[in-house]
Amino acid sequence: MTVNLRWLSWLVLGLGLTLCFYLSPSYFVTAEPVTVDLDARKTLVARLYTPRSIAPPYPVAILTHGIHNNKAMMAPLAVELARQGIAAIALDFGGFGESYNLSPSQRSIEALESSTLADTRAILKFVRSNPDRFDLDYIMVGGHSLGGATALNLAIQEPDIRATAILSIHGNATPNLPPNLFVGVGLYEQLNPVSGARSMLQQATDNPNPPCTSVDLVCGEFGDGTARQLVVSPTADHVIAPYDPALIDAVVRWMLRSSNRSPVSLPLSRVSPGFLLGLLLTFFGGIATGTGIFLRSSRPLSPLAKGLWRYCVTGLMAVLMLWIWGIAAREGSEVRSASNTLIFCYGLQLCSNAVLAQPTQVRSKLQVFALYIISIFIAFLLPALLCGLGELLPHPANLRFLPQFIAQWVAFITYNYAAALKAILFVSYSIDLQPSAAFVLLVFLESIFPSALLHSIESAFQWSLSKLRRPWRLTGIGRLSRRTAVVVISLIGVFGIVLYWRSIDGLLPLALSQLGRTLQTITLWLVLPLGFLVFLWRSNGFRQLERRAFNHL
């Protein structure tokens, strides 16, 4: 059956716009940028979400993101909290997003543990300095991964923190500290397994078999800060945990109970996930629809006119981007929407130039592109599925949630890395609009040399694929010369001396444990997916699918 790409693109765009219209957070929540100066050269950038239907002061939650990400990761949870009457502040740590820069030496895990704690404490100070907006009796913290560890440390050190919610991380806790502890983890967690979260709950309840392992059961009391709960979501892994509706729902309920509030509206967490899906569908549907319009406009033209039309299209998109940038710079408002529009225009420019350059191969190349994208998604989904086996085997009932997990994973992973890419393309997009030098260069090159970038990427990929598919042959190893043998033996001797001294001072076990975890992470996140792709792309079956896709068979 042949799919009508034109009607499919319109359908995707229409569905995306419908979801965005009916599930827009702006109906329920007001969002505004916040800046906090640490010193003359360091500024934190955050986003504050407050409920529209409730007057201040509000209970407030400080939300912290994971490593290699930014405040957009915590936006879905922030929106759902604000929808229920709890203000939420999602911040960019220093070195991430729009906040101040860090040098390479300041990006180690040890250095980040210190800087992120200082950043979060600065936001806490901002909250305390605004008692007219925030109810200082109900200050809560939550975070994901690195941000979860930071939230945990802050809650232990600051006595006025009312509740703590951590996702995809575990650490040390006592029956009293941190107060009202919620631990959320995905069943398919890759970095901090469910067993570690269970051990933390045992430690936090002083009970080897704590019963509070579902949203319906709580250990301890919220009034004295001893409440504890662990929720394992069957539809999340490490990366998508902050976007998972089940975990968002559980965190919102936890913070509502910690602040003595009742839900304002139900269901709790169905706005943000649906809105994110709407954004993705609108983006891709809009690019497909716009590209189709440009392509159909060129069909009645002569070959010379088609070439001129390509330059008209790419020039039009460049002028449109300059116009949007100018308006945002002049007005100084809605710059966040302007940054999203600029990214959309650049995507439309890229795809339109590529399609107009080779209009007869559009369907074939789309089919081949889809084939490779699906294989890449499968490859990087495999580690999560493998990590989930330890929980699925003793609890096979969770298999019924597997289709939902896969669908969520594809959508939320796409959004997650799109948000990370946006932070690369724009130095600032909250207070003012500052595209990065990389984005300006990309737009300039695409405007001057239409489709050159995608053509170069395609050529490089085809060349790499041809090398990958060559037959593998083992070659012999030549004899070592005497000089080379002496060098090798000397290096082995030096290495042995270093190992001996490290074993004496106690650093060797620590280094080996960190090395083992590092190797495990690299194997899980890189070696396994790449190995799968190498095996798949070299296989005859995949080559046959590729040929069928390209030849419309």
N, C-alpha and C positions, 0 to 999 in steps of 0.2 A: 504494500500500500504506500503510495506517495503522499508525503505530508506537505500540505500547502503552507510554505514558510511565511507567506504574507499574512494569512489569517491567524497562524500560530503566534506570530509576533504581536499582532493586535490583541489577541486573547490574553497573552501574558501581560502586556501593558495594561489592559483593562482590569485584569484581576489585581495587579499590583496597585493601581490607583484606587481601586475600591477598598482594598485593605488599608491603605494609607489614610484614606478619607474617614473611614468608620472607626479606625483604631488609633487615630492620631493622639499622642499623649498631650498635645496642647489643649485638648478639651478638659483635661483633668488637672494638669500640672503646669506650673510656671517654671521655666528654666532660665537661669541667668549666669553669666561668667563671674568668677570671683578671683581676685589676685591678692596674694599675701607676700609682702616683701620680707625676706629673711635678712638681707643686708642690702647695701647699695648696688651689688652686682647679681644678687640671686632673688628671683621672683618665682613663687609658686603660682600655677594657674589651676583653678578648679572650676567645677560647675555645680551650682546650687539648684536643687529641685525642691519646690514647695507646693503644697496643695492649694488649688484655687478656691475650694469650697469651705475652707476652715480658716479662721482668723488666728494669727500668732498670739502667743509664742507656741512653737511646735516642739515636740520631741524631735531629736535630731540624731542621724546616723552618719558617721564618717566612713566612707567606703574607699578602700585601697586596692589597686590593681596588681596583677602579676607581673613578672619580669618580661621585658621586651614587649610591653604593651602600654596602654594609656587609659585615661579616664573613660573612654568610650566603652571599655570592657564592663564597667560597673554601671553604665547608664540604664540597662533594662531593670536591674534591681532597684536603682535609685527612683526610677519612674514608678514602679509598683509600690515602693514605700510611700512616696509622696501621694499617690492615689489613695492611700489608706490613712493619710493625715500625719505622716512622719516626714519631716524634712530630711533630705539626704544631700551630702556633699561628696562628690567624686573628684578626687584630685589627681593630677599628674605628678608623680615623683620627680625629683631632680634627675635629669638625664633622660627623661622620657616625655613624650608628648610635647606640650608647649612650655613646660617649666624650664628652669635654668639648665645649662649644659654641665656635663661631668667629663673630666679627663679620662682616658683609658684606664689609668691606675685607680680611679675612683669607682670603677664599674665591677670590681670583684665582689663576690657574694659577701665577704666580711665587711667591705666598705659600704655596700648597699644596706646591710642590716643596720648600720649606724645612721646613714644619711636618710633612709626612709623613715626611721623612727623620729628623727629630728623634724622631717617634713610633716609627718602626721601630727606631731606635737604642736607645730606651728598652726595647723588648721584647728586643733583643739583650742588653742589660745584665741583664735579668731572667733570660735563659737562662744567661748566664755565672755568675750568682749561685746557680745550682742545679746544681752538678756531680754531685750524687747522682742527679738525675733525667735529665740530658741529657749525652750524650757530646760534650764540647766539641771533640773532634777532628773532628767531623762536623756542623758547623753550615751549613745551606743556606738560601737565600732564594728566594722565587718570588712573582710578582705579575702582575696583569692591568692593562693600559692604564696609568693613572696609577700604580697600585701596581707595575706592571712597571718603569716608569722609576725609581721609588723603590728597588726591589730592585736594579736595575742600579747606581745610584749608590752604594748601601750596599756592595755587593760589591766595587766598585772601591776604596772607601776603607778597608774593614776587611780586614786581611790574613788573619784566621782563617776567613773564609767559604769553604766548601769547594766549593760549586756554586751556580749561578744559573739560574733558569728564568723566562723572561718570555713573556707571552702578549699578542698584539694590540698590540705596541709595538716600536719599534726605536730604536736610539740609536748611540752611539759605543762601539767596543770595539777591543782590540788582540789579537794572538795570545796574550797572557799574562793580560790583564785584561778582564773579570772571569774568575775561575777557572771552568773547566768550564761553559761557556755553552750553554744550550739556548734556542732561539728557536722559539716556536710561534705559528702564525697560521692563521686560517680562510681558505679559498679565497674566501669571499664578504666578506672584510674591507672595511669601509666607510671607516675613518678612517686606518689605517696600512697601506697596500697591501702585497701580497706582494713587490713589486719592492723596497720599502724594506728588508724583512727580508733579501732576498737580498743587497742591497748591504752590509748590516751583516755578514752571514756572510762575504762577500768580504774586508771590512775585518778581521774577527776571525781569519781564517785566512791573510791576506796571499796570497790565491789568487783570481785572477779567475774560476776555474771550480771551486769547491770541490765535492767529490763527496758531502759529508755532508748530503744533503737528503732523507733518509728515516730511519725508525726503525732500519734495519738498518746504516746507515753512519755512522761517527764519524770526524771529523778530530781529530788530536792524541791525547794520552794523558791518562787520568783521574789517573794518579799525579802528574804534574807540573802539573796544572791547565790544560792546553792543549786539553782535549777540547771540540769544538764540534759543534753539530748544528742543523739547521733542519728542522722538520716542518710541512708545509702540510696542514691537514685539509680534506677535501672535504665535510665535514658541519658547518662552523661559520662564523659571521660574527663581528663584533666583540663583540656583547653576549653570545652564548651560548658563546664560547670556553672560559670556566672550567667549563662544564657538559658540554662535548663529550667523550664517552667516548674518542675517538681521541686527543685532546690530553691528557686525564687519564692515559691509559695511557702515553703517551710521556713525560710528566713524571715519573710514578712510576718507570718504568724508568730514566730518567736519574738520578734521585736515589738509586735503589738501587745503580746502578753507581758513582756518586760516593762512596757510603759503604761500598763493598765488601760489599754485601748481595745475597742472592739472594731471589727472590720467595717469600713465605711461602705464599700461596694463589693459585690461578688460577681463572678469568680475573681479570686485574688490576682492571679498572674497570667492573664490571657491577653492583655493589651500589648505589652512590649514584644513578646515573641512573634505575635501576628503582625505587628507593625514592622519589625525587622524583615520578616519574609516579604511584606509588601514593598519595602524599600528595594530589596534585591530584585524582585520581579519587575518593578517599575524601571529600575536602572537598565537591566538587560533587555526588557521588552522595549523600552524607549530607544535604545541603541539599534536594536534589530529593526524597529519600525522606521526610524529615521534613515538608516542605511538603505532600506528597501525603497523609500521614497526617492532618495537621490539616484538609486540604480534605475528605477523605472523612468525617471526624468531624462536619463541619458540614452535610453534605447532608440528613440527616433532620430538621434543625432548622427552625423557623419563621423568617421574616425577622427578627423582633425578636430571637430567640434567636441567630441568626447574627451579628447586630451585637454582642451581648454576648460571644459566643464569640471574636470578633476581639480584644476588649479583654482577655479571659482569656488568649488565646495570647500577645499582646504583653506582658502583665503577667507571665505565667509565665516568659518568656524573660528579662525584666528582673530578676526575682527570682533566676533561675538564675545570671545573670552576677554579681549582687551576692554570691551565695553562693560562687561559684568565686573571686572576687576576695578575699573574706574569708578563705577557707581558705588561699589562697596567701600572703596577708599574714601570717596567723598562723603557718603552718608554716615559711615561709621556704625551701621546697624545691620543686623541680619547677615553678618559676614559668614556665619556658619553655613547658612543656606547657599551663600555665594560660593563657598569653597566646594560644596557638593556639586553645584551646577557647573563649576569649572572642570571638575573631574569628569562629569558626564559629557561635557562638550569635547574634552580631549579624547575620551573613549569613542565618541561618535566620529570625530575627525580621523582617528586611527582606522576604524573599521570601514568607514566610507571610502577612504583613500585606497585601502586594500581591495575592496569589492570593485570599485571603478577601474582599478588597474587590470583585473582579471575577471570580468563579469561572467564569462562562460563556465568558470570553475567554482562558482560560489557554493552550490549544493555539495559538490564532491569534497571540497576543502572543509566545509562545515561538518560533514559526516566523519571525515578523518580526524578533525580536531576534537569532536565529541568522543571518538573512540579513545584517543590518547588521554583526554581529561578524565574519562571514566576510569581508565586503568590507573592513573595517578591517584585518584580518590581512593580506589580499592587498596592500592599499595600502602598509603598512609593511614588507612583505616585498620589494616591488619594488626598493627601493634596493640591498638585498643582492644580488638576482639580477643587477641591472645591473652592480654592482661585480665580480661574479664572471665576467662575460663575458670579460674580459681573460685569465683563466686557463682558462676552459672552451673557448674557441675553439682555442687551440693544443693543448689536452689534452682532447679530447671524451670520452675514456674516463671522465672524472670525472662525466659526466652520469648514470651508473648510480647514483650516490650522491645524486642530487637528491631523490628521494622521502624518503629518510632525513633529509636536511637539513631539508626542509619540516616533517616530522613533529616532529623535535627542536626546531626553531625555535619552533613553536607552543607546545609543552609548556614549554620552558625559558624562553621570553620571559614566559609567564604566571607561572611560579614566580619569575623574577627581579624582576618588578614587584610581585608579591605580597609578597616579602621587603622591598622598598623601602617599600611601603605600611605594612607592620607597624612599621617604624622610625618612621613618622609617627604611627601610632596609639598607640605606647607609648614613653614616655621611657626606661623601663628594663624589661627582661624576662629578664635573666640573673641578676643578684645579687638583685634584688627586683622586684616587679611594680608598675609605676607607669604606668597609662594616661594618655595625654595629655588635655589639656582638650578637644581636638577630639573624641576618642573618647567621653568622658563626655557631651559635649553631644549628639552624634549618637544615643547610646543613649537619653538623656533625651527628646529630641524624638520619636524613633520610639515610645517607650513612651506618650507623651502624645497624639501625633497619628499613629496607625497609618497607614502607607503614604503619608504626606504627602511624604516625601523623594523616593521613586521617582516619585510622581505629578508632583511639581514638575519633576524631571529630564525625565520623558517630555513634559510640556507644553512645557518650554523647547526640547527637541529638535524637537518637531513645529513649533513656531513658527519656529525657525531654518531647518528644512527647507522650510517654506512660503516663506520669504523667499529661500532659495537657489534655489528652483525657479521664481521669477518670471522672465518674459522679460527679457533684458538689452537695454538701449537706451543708445546713446551720446548724451551731451548736449553741446551746444556750449559753447565757452569764451568768456566775455565779454571785453571789451577791458580792458586794464590802465589804471588811472588814472596820471597823471603821478607822484603821490606813491608809488604802489605800484611803478612802474617804477624810481624813484630808489632805493627800499629794496632791490629785487632786484639792481640793478646794484652797489650798495654791498656787499651781502653777497657777490656774486661776486668783487668786488675784494679783500675781506678774505680770502676763501677762497684766492684766487690768491697773496696775500702769504704766507699760512701754508704753502701748498704749496712756495713758493720757498725759505723758510727751512728747511723740513724736508728739502728736497732737498740743501741745503748741508751740514747737520749729519749727513746719512747716515741719518736716521730714516725718510725717505719710503720707500726700498726695503723696509725692515723692516716698516713699517706696511702697505704694499701687499701684501707677501707674507702677512702675518697676515690682512689683510682678505680677500684672495683665498681663503685657506683657510677663513676664517669663512663667507664667502658660499657656498663649495662645500658646507660642512657643513650650513648652513641649507637650502640647496636640496635636498640629498640626503635629509636627515632630516625636513624639514618641508614645503617647497614642493612637492616631487614627490608625496609621499603625499596631501597635502591637495588638490592639483590633480587627482589621480586620483579621489579621492572626490567632488569637486565634479562632475567630468565623469560619473562613474558614477551618482551619485544623481540627476542631472538627466536622465539618459537615459530614453527611453521603455521600453526593455527592462527596466531595473531596476524601473521603476514597475509594469510588468505582473507581474514576479515578486513584488513587494511585495503587490499586490492578490490574487494567487493564494494567497500564504502566509496572508494575513489571512482570506480567505474559504474556506479549506480546499479550494481547487480543485486 
